Amino acid sequence: MNSRPDPLGARSELEAPARAALAGTRFARIDWVTEIGSTNTVLLDAAAQGAPDGTVLVTDHQSAGRGTKGRTWFDPPGASLLVSVLVRPAVALEAVHRTTLAFGLAAVEAVRDLGAEGVGLKWPNDVFADVDGPDGPRERKLAGILAESRLAGGKVDAVVIGMGMNVHRPDQVPADIVDTAVSLDRLVVGPVDRCELLVSILRRFEVWIDRIGTDGGRNDGTDLLDAYRAASCTLGRPVRLELPGGVPAVVGRAVDVTPEGHLVVEVDGVRRTFSSADVEHLRNAG
């Protein structure tokens, strides 16, 4: 009998325990491979081929990982949690940002449960942590989240949410990120198990994902947006927004997120809403 090569490549030793821990959940369909080009790219292709809601792809290393604005993610094999999740939410196109909010919230809840302090969500798609330094606490990036949608007939057919989280700090770190990034093992006491971390995030995401299609994410008295606001490290502070399309940058104070997940910024006393921007937190509170 001829055996066919696995199209996803060699399997990680963490696949079996992850599958066992997620059996019976929405995210039981999980593949964990040792290396792949981009988990988001593979799942977007799978979505086009009809892959079901809840499909998960994890890898120990990405050779062509992508972040926002075409950035790459530094991930020596085994140092990061690199995961993409395919969901088919019952949500209008204008509210698709809620899926990113829900996943980011699940990630923050999971790392806080491990004992990480000072961790919050930077709108729209980053997890940041306050790290003590010689000049006091300084924000550093713990994880980046990239959501990409597939449309059909003008409606949301599928959303693929990818996350790269620094879990273990490698011996060698590129100079351009050594002072801007942080790994989870520097924020908690004791070793971090990537499999247990993944399971914790996905179980929390399962709770939130069913709420994003309701009014404001409200379900059983719990509001997704309220939870996101509480976890945000952007709201209430001065920000600079780099906007797409060559539009001049905007400086103001972030004051809220809309039910669609857009950022509300007060600029010269006027509230403006932004669906897409690269946000810089400003240190000057004036």
KAWO-V105924 format. One record per residue. N is the residue number from 1. RES is the residue in three letters. OMEGA is omega in whole degrees, -180 to 180 (999 if undefined). BURIAL is b if it has 16 or more other C-alpha atoms within 10 Angstrom, else e. D_FIRST is the distance of its C-alpha to the first C-alpha in whole Angstrom. Layout:
BEGIN
N&RES&OMEGA&BURIAL&D_FIRST / N&RES&OMEGA&BURIAL&D_FIRST
END
This chain:
BEGIN
1&MET&180&e&0 / 2&ASN&177&e&4 / 3&SER&180&e&6 / 4&ARG&178&e&10 / 5&PRO&178&e&13 / 6&ASP&-177&e&15 / 7&PRO&180&e&18 / 8&LEU&178&b&21 / 9&GLY&-176&e&20 / 10&ALA&-178&e&20 / 11&ARG&176&b&22 / 12&SER&177&b&25 / 13&GLU&-180&e&26 / 14&LEU&-177&b&28 / 15&GLU&-176&b&26 / 16&ALA&179&e&25 / 17&PRO&177&e&29 / 18&ALA&179&b&30 / 19&ARG&-179&b&28 / 20&ALA&-177&e&29 / 21&ALA&-177&b&33 / 22&LEU&179&b&32 / 23&ALA&179&e&31 / 24&GLY&178&e&33 / 25&THR&177&e&34 / 26&ARG&-173&b&34 / 27&PHE&-180&b&32 / 28&ALA&-179&b&29 / 29&ARG&-174&b&27 / 30&ILE&172&b&27 / 31&ASP&179&b&25 / 32&TRP&-175&b&26 / 33&VAL&-178&b&25 / 34&THR&-179&b&26 / 35&GLU&177&b&27 / 36&ILE&-180&b&27 / 37&GLY&179&e&30 / 38&SER&-180&b&32 / 39&THR&178&b&31 / 40&ASN&-179&b&33 / 41&THR&-179&b&32 / 42&VAL&-178&e&28 / 43&LEU&174&b&30 / 44&LEU&175&b&32 / 45&ASP&179&e&29 / 46&ALA&178&e&27 / 47&ALA&179&b&31 / 48&ALA&179&e&31 / 49&GLN&175&e&28 / 50&GLY&178&e&29 / 51&ALA&-173&b&28 / 52&PRO&172&e&30 / 53&ASP&178&b&33 / 54&GLY&178&b&32 / 55&THR&-176&b&29 / 56&VAL&175&b&30 / 57&LEU&-180&b&28 / 58&VAL&177&b&30 / 59&THR&176&b&29 / 60&ASP&-179&b&31 / 61&HIS&175&b&32 / 62&GLN&178&b&32 / 63&SER&-179&b&32 / 64&ALA&-180&e&34 / 65&GLY&-177&b&36 / 66&ARG&173&b&39 / 67&GLY&177&b&42 / 68&THR&179&e&45 / 69&LYS&176&e&47 / 70&GLY&-180&e&44 / 71&ARG&176&e&44 / 72&THR&-179&e&41 / 73&TRP&180&b&41 / 74&PHE&-175&b&41 / 75&ASP&172&b&38 / 76&PRO&-177&b&37 / 77&PRO&176&e&34 / 78&GLY&-176&b&34 / 79&ALA&-175&b&38 / 80&SER&167&b&38 / 81&LEU&-176&b&36 / 82&LEU&-172&b&35 / 83&VAL&170&b&34 / 84&SER&-178&b&34 / 85&VAL&177&b&34 / 86&LEU&176&b&33 / 87&VAL&177&b&36 / 88&ARG&-173&b&37 / 89&PRO&175&b&41 / 90&ALA&-175&b&43 / 91&VAL&179&b&46 / 92&ALA&-177&e&48 / 93&LEU&-177&e&47 / 94&GLU&-179&e&51 / 95&ALA&-176&b&50 / 96&VAL&178&b&46 / 97&HIS&-179&b&48 / 98&ARG&180&b&48 / 99&THR&178&b&44 / 100&THR&178&b&45 / 101&LEU&-177&b&48 / 102&ALA&-179&b&46 / 103&PHE&178&b&43 / 104&GLY&178&b&45 / 105&LEU&178&b&47 / 106&ALA&180&b&44 / 107&ALA&180&b&44 / 108&VAL&179&b&48 / 109&GLU&-177&b&48 / 110&ALA&-178&b&45 / 111&VAL&175&b&46 / 112&ARG&179&b&50 / 113&ASP&177&e&48 / 114&LEU&179&b&47 / 115&GLY&179&e&51 / 116&ALA&-180&b&51 / 117&GLU&178&e&54 / 118&GLY&-178&e&56 / 119&VAL&180&b&53 / 120&GLY&-177&b&53 / 121&LEU&173&b&51 / 122&LYS&-178&b&53 / 123&TRP&2&b&53 / 124&PRO&-165&b&50 / 125&ASN&179&b&47 / 126&ASP&171&b&48 / 127&VAL&-177&b&48 / 128&PHE&177&b&51 / 129&ALA&173&b&53 / 130&ASP&-179&b&56 / 131&VAL&-180&b&56 / 132&ASP&178&e&60 / 133&GLY&-178&e&61 / 134&PRO&180&e&64 / 135&ASP&-178&e&66 / 136&GLY&-179&e&64 / 137&PRO&179&e&61 / 138&ARG&-179&e&59 / 139&GLU&174&b&56 / 140&ARG&-176&b&53 / 141&LYS&177&b&49 / 142&LEU&-177&b&47 / 143&ALA&173&b&44 / 144&GLY&-178&b&44 / 145&ILE&179&b&42 / 146&LEU&178&b&41 / 147&ALA&179&b&41 / 148&GLU&-175&b&40 / 149&SER&172&b&40 / 150&ARG&-178&b&38 / 151&LEU&176&e&41 / 152&ALA&-179&e&40 / 153&GLY&-180&e&43 / 154&GLY&-180&e&46 / 155&LYS&179&e&44 / 156&VAL&177&b&42 / 157&ASP&-179&b&38 / 158&ALA&173&b&37 / 159&VAL&175&b&38 / 160&VAL&-178&b&36 / 161&ILE&180&b&38 / 162&GLY&178&b&37 / 163&MET&169&b&39 / 164&GLY&180&b&39 / 165&MET&175&b&41 / 166&ASN&-178&b&42 / 167&VAL&-180&b&41 / 168&HIS&180&b&42 / 169&ARG&178&b&44 / 170&PRO&-179&e&43 / 171&ASP&-179&e&45 / 172&GLN&-180&e&46 / 173&VAL&179&e&47 / 174&PRO&-175&e&47 / 175&ALA&-175&e&51 / 176&ASP&179&e&51 / 177&ILE&-175&e&50 / 178&VAL&-179&e&51 / 179&ASP&-177&e&54 / 180&THR&-178&e&53 / 181&ALA&177&b&49 / 182&VAL&178&b&49 / 183&SER&-175&b&46 / 184&LEU&-179&b&46 / 185&ASP&174&b&46 / 186&ARG&-176&b&50 / 187&LEU&-177&b&51 / 188&VAL&177&b&50 / 189&VAL&179&e&50 / 190&GLY&-178&e&47 / 191&PRO&178&e&44 / 192&VAL&178&b&42 / 193&ASP&-177&e&38 / 194&ARG&179&b&36 / 195&CYS&180&b&34 / 196&GLU&178&e&37 / 197&LEU&179&b&39 / 198&LEU&-178&b&36 / 199&VAL&-180&b&36 / 200&SER&180&b&40 / 201&ILE&-177&b&40 / 202&LEU&177&b&38 / 203&ARG&177&b&39 / 204&ARG&178&b&43 / 205&PHE&178&b&41 / 206&GLU&178&b&40 / 207&VAL&-174&e&44 / 208&TRP&-171&b&45 / 209&ILE&180&b&43 / 210&ASP&-177&b&44 / 211&ARG&-171&b&48 / 212&ILE&-179&b&47 / 213&GLY&-179&b&48 / 214&THR&-177&e&51 / 215&ASP&180&e&54 / 216&GLY&-177&b&54 / 217&GLY&-175&b&51 / 218&ARG&179&b&54 / 219&ASN&179&e&52 / 220&ASP&176&e&54 / 221&GLY&180&e&57 / 222&THR&-175&e&54 / 223&ASP&178&b&54 / 224&LEU&-177&b&52 / 225&LEU&177&b&54 / 226&ASP&179&e&57 / 227&ALA&178&e&54 / 228&TYR&179&b&53 / 229&ARG&-179&b&57 / 230&ALA&-178&e&57 / 231&ALA&-175&b&54 / 232&SER&171&b&55 / 233&CYS&178&b&57 / 234&THR&-176&b&58 / 235&LEU&178&b&60 / 236&GLY&-177&e&64 / 237&ARG&177&b&64 / 238&PRO&-177&b&65 / 239&VAL&172&b&62 / 240&ARG&-177&b&61 / 241&LEU&171&b&59 / 242&GLU&-173&b&58 / 243&LEU&180&b&57 / 244&PRO&174&e&54 / 245&GLY&178&e&56 / 246&GLY&178&e&59 / 247&VAL&-179&e&61 / 248&PRO&180&e&63 / 249&ALA&-178&e&62 / 250&VAL&176&b&64 / 251&VAL&180&b&65 / 252&GLY&179&b&66 / 253&ARG&178&b&65 / 254&ALA&-173&b&62 / 255&VAL&-177&b&63 / 256&ASP&166&b&61 / 257&VAL&-179&b&57 / 258&THR&176&e&57 / 259&PRO&177&b&55 / 260&GLU&-179&b&53 / 261&GLY&179&b&52 / 262&HIS&-176&b&55 / 263&LEU&177&b&57 / 264&VAL&-178&b&61 / 265&VAL&176&b&63 / 266&GLU&-178&b&67 / 267&VAL&-180&e&68 / 268&ASP&177&e&72 / 269&GLY&-180&e&73 / 270&VAL&179&e&70 / 271&ARG&179&e&67 / 272&ARG&-177&e&64 / 273&THR&-177&e&60 / 274&PHE&179&e&57 / 275&SER&-178&e&54 / 276&SER&178&e&53 / 277&ALA&172&b&54 / 278&ASP&-170&b&54 / 279&VAL&172&b&56 / 280&GLU&174&e&58 / 281&HIS&-180&b&60 / 282&LEU&-177&e&63 / 283&ARG&-178&e&65 / 284&ASN&-178&e&68 / 285&ALA&-179&e&69 / 286&GLY&999&e&72
END
